[in-house]
Amino acid sequence: MAVQLSRTFELFERAMRVVPGGIYGHQTPALLVPGSYPYFFARGDGSHVWDVDGNEYIDYLCSYGPIVVGHCHPAVEEAVLRQMRDGNCFNAPTPLWIELAEHLVELTPFADWAVFAKNGSDVCTWAVEVARAATGRRKVVKAAGAYHGTHAWCSPLPAGITDEDRANVLEVPWNDLSALTALVTSESSAIAAIILTPFRHDAFHDSELPVDGYLAGVRRLCDQHGIVFILDDVRAGFRLHLGGSGEYFGVRPDLACYCKAIANGYALSACVGREAFRNAAQDVFFTGSYFTSGVPMAAALACLRTLAAEDGIARMDALGRRLCEGLDRAARAHDLRVTTSGPPALPFMSFADDPGQSLNRVFCAAMAERGIYLHPHHNWFMSAAHTEADIDRTVDRAEQAFKIVAAER
Ligand SMILES: Cc1ncc(COP(=O)(O)O)c(C=O)c1O
């Protein structure tokens, strides 16, 4: 099915001349089937986006997470415009700095304070440093393959990184409490922090929920050995529970990192923490030219209040379930076996016996050509702006795309 993408390719050619790789990082087109996906977008409204060639898509990537109440939600945009008229960036914060910190502390049962930055990477790295300052220890334990950002200690690719950058990082398999217990027992006097995402959402992999007792076991180990438990909730935060994904899975960390959905697309990240770490949080130098900007904070307050007022969390859960059930049904009608994984608000689908996810590339490309934006190797995101009609249309298009996959198999 031909899709008109001439403007996308024209712009990409221009970008390649002046930007290394054209578009880099997680939005690189290298992971997508060329000719099926747009590389540049022009606008968004609710659950729909339009590319630079005028093609319309139902958006299941939500900008890789940030858009949680829908593109251009009026409550968020009004709050943004109001603050923009007064100014964004000053010599000191606006009062929104306090209002938002108070709001996060109120929402999060274990938290007594909050700090703000711009990216998930900023707060994940800072949380590790706070754990080191609090414990006087050096090492950090993470799950193998888990993504915590672009900084040298955890960047997924080796270019530009030295062995020394990784010297204090220990890795264990996700969901393996015995391996973690063995590591902690042998190294406990050196371990400052265990940092985990609330569920496994590695790219190129089905999502995996924590098995019964895993996160509680992590909590217990941290308590027994004086280790700081950091929940990296950058990707899932505010999609599963307003009090953080720890509440959804029944665990309370010491520090939790947020970004993505906190401000519906405006640049902001946050770390919240317990009283016991307030002094360490004060000691670790943390700043950035835009950390105190008012506009993203106005957006965050409006976004979090809208999520609560519209019962967005329950909505995303219900819509995600409807999507997964529909895809599963449509696949079976073509004699295909698919796995839907992850919490319904951050769903993912892959094909059985498709280790390189090459069938998923065919499927997602066919969906993009039919106006449904999915990623073949990265979990998807629901927003509170998706509708039942969006899901039903998606399942209808999936029936056509599964037919193509069945023919290629
Ligand atoms: C779990 C997790 N941690 C950290 C990050 C890094 O966030 P950022 O890209 O805002 O630096 C991401 C980004 O995708 C993430 O998913």
The ligand as an SDF file (V2000), in Angstrom:
LIG
                    3D

 16 16  0  0  0  0  0  0  0  0999 V2000
   13.2110    3.8490   32.1890 C   0  0  0  0  0  0  0  0  0  0  0  0
   13.9040    5.0280   31.6260 C   0  0  0  0  0  0  0  0  0  0  0  0
   14.8410    5.6460   32.3640 N   0  0  0  0  0  0  0  0  0  0  0  0
   15.5030    6.7240   31.9030 C   0  0  0  0  0  0  0  0  0  0  0  0
   15.2400    7.2200   30.6530 C   0  0  0  0  0  0  0  0  0  0  0  0
   15.9970    8.4240   30.1580 C   0  0  0  0  0  0  0  0  0  0  0  0
   15.1490    9.5040   30.0190 O   0  0  0  0  0  0  0  0  0  0  0  0
   15.5100   10.7350   29.0530 P   0  0  0  0  0  0  0  0  0  0  0  0
   15.4730   10.2180   27.6580 O   0  0  0  0  0  0  0  0  0  0  0  0
   14.4480   11.7430   29.3270 O   0  0  0  0  0  0  0  0  0  0  0  0
   16.8670   11.2050   29.4710 O   0  0  0  0  0  0  0  0  0  0  0  0
   14.2670    6.6200   29.8560 C   0  0  0  0  0  0  0  0  0  0  0  0
   13.9760    7.1200   28.5100 C   0  0  0  0  0  0  0  0  0  0  0  0
   13.3590    6.4770   27.7030 O   0  0  0  0  0  0  0  0  0  0  0  0
   13.5880    5.4810   30.3550 C   0  0  0  0  0  0  0  0  0  0  0  0
   12.6520    4.8690   29.6210 O   0  0  0  0  0  0  0  0  0  0  0  0
  1  2  1  0
  2  3  1  0
  2 15  2  0
  3  4  2  0
  4  5  1  0
  5  6  1  0
  5 12  2  0
  6  7  1  0
  7  8  1  0
  8  9  2  0
  8 10  1  0
  8 11  1  0
 12 13  1  0
 12 15  1  0
 13 14  2  0
 15 16  1  0
M  END
$$$$
